[in-house]
Amino acid sequence: MIIVLGRTVGIGAYLVRLGQRTIQKADTSPIILTGYQALNKLMGVDVYSTNDQLGGPVIMYSNGVSHLVAPDHLQAVSSAIEWLSFVPSVRNGLLPITDI
């Protein structure tokens, strides 16, 4: 499980994609291989104006890279703890059963 709370660039972005579950903070947390300035320079025209256009939560959640978008740090961590409650406490253990 991975929680992205800030900009993740390069190899860090690759590692996020390898995760089983990703929680991404709603703002200032793009997951990008390179910045928008470098891409604009490479193409010779200003196509992008922010890193969020490349890897912000709107893009990454829609494409299935991020599985949950959290409004802040606390909600991101709370969601991660909730997800972990569905994992057995020991390897090959029984799944936790909770009352509904």
C-alpha positions in Angstrom: 0.0 0.0 0.0 1.3 3.4 -0.9 0.1 6.9 0.3 1.1 9.8 -1.9 1.0 13.0 0.1 3.3 15.2 -2.1 4.9 15.3 -5.6 6.3 11.9 -6.7 8.8 12.1 -9.6 10.9 9.6 -11.6 11.6 6.3 -9.9 9.2 7.2 -7.1 6.4 7.4 -9.7 7.3 3.9 -11.0 7.2 2.6 -7.4 3.7 4.0 -6.9 2.5 2.2 -10.0 3.9 -1.1 -8.6 1.8 -0.8 -5.5 -1.3 -2.9 -4.9 -3.3 0.0 -3.5 -2.6 3.7 -3.8 -4.1 6.6 -1.8 -3.4 10.0 -3.3 -3.9 13.3 -1.6 -6.3 15.6 -3.4 -4.0 18.5 -4.0 -0.2 19.0 -4.5 0.5 15.3 -5.0 1.1 14.6 -8.7 2.6 11.3 -9.7 4.8 12.1 -12.7 7.9 10.8 -14.5 9.0 14.3 -15.5 7.8 17.8 -15.0 5.5 19.7 -17.3 8.2 22.3 -18.1 10.5 19.5 -19.5 7.7 18.1 -21.7 6.8 21.6 -23.0 10.5 22.2 -23.8 10.8 18.9 -25.6 7.7 19.5 -27.7 8.6 23.1 -28.4 5.1 24.4 -27.4 3.4 25.0 -24.1 0.9 22.1 -23.9 0.8 21.7 -20.1 0.6 24.4 -17.5 0.8 22.3 -14.3 2.0 18.9 -13.1 -1.5 18.0 -12.1 -2.4 17.9 -15.8 0.1 15.0 -16.1 -0.4 13.1 -12.9 -2.8 14.8 -10.6 -5.5 12.9 -8.7 -8.1 13.5 -11.4 -5.9 11.8 -14.0 -4.5 9.0 -11.9 -7.8 8.1 -10.2 -9.6 8.0 -13.6 -6.9 5.7 -15.0 -6.8 3.3 -12.0 -3.4 4.2 -10.8 -4.8 5.7 -7.6 -7.5 3.8 -5.8 -8.7 6.5 -3.4 -8.3 10.3 -3.3 -8.1 11.7 0.2 -8.7 15.4 1.0 -5.9 15.6 3.6 -3.1 13.7 5.4 -5.4 12.5 8.2 -8.0 11.0 5.9 -5.3 9.3 3.8 -3.8 7.6 6.9 -7.2 6.8 8.3 -8.2 5.1 5.0 -5.0 3.1 5.0 -5.7 1.9 8.5 -9.2 0.9 7.5 -7.9 -1.0 4.5 -5.3 -2.8 6.7 -8.2 -4.0 8.9 -9.2 -6.3 6.1 -5.8 -8.1 6.0 -5.1 -11.2 8.2 -2.9 -10.5 11.2 -0.6 -13.4 10.3 0.5 -14.8 6.9 -1.9 -17.3 5.6 -4.3 -16.5 8.5 -8.0 -16.3 8.3 -9.6 -13.1 7.1 -10.8 -10.8 9.8 -14.6 -11.1 10.3 -16.5 -8.1 11.5 -20.1 -7.6 12.4 -22.2 -5.5 10.1 
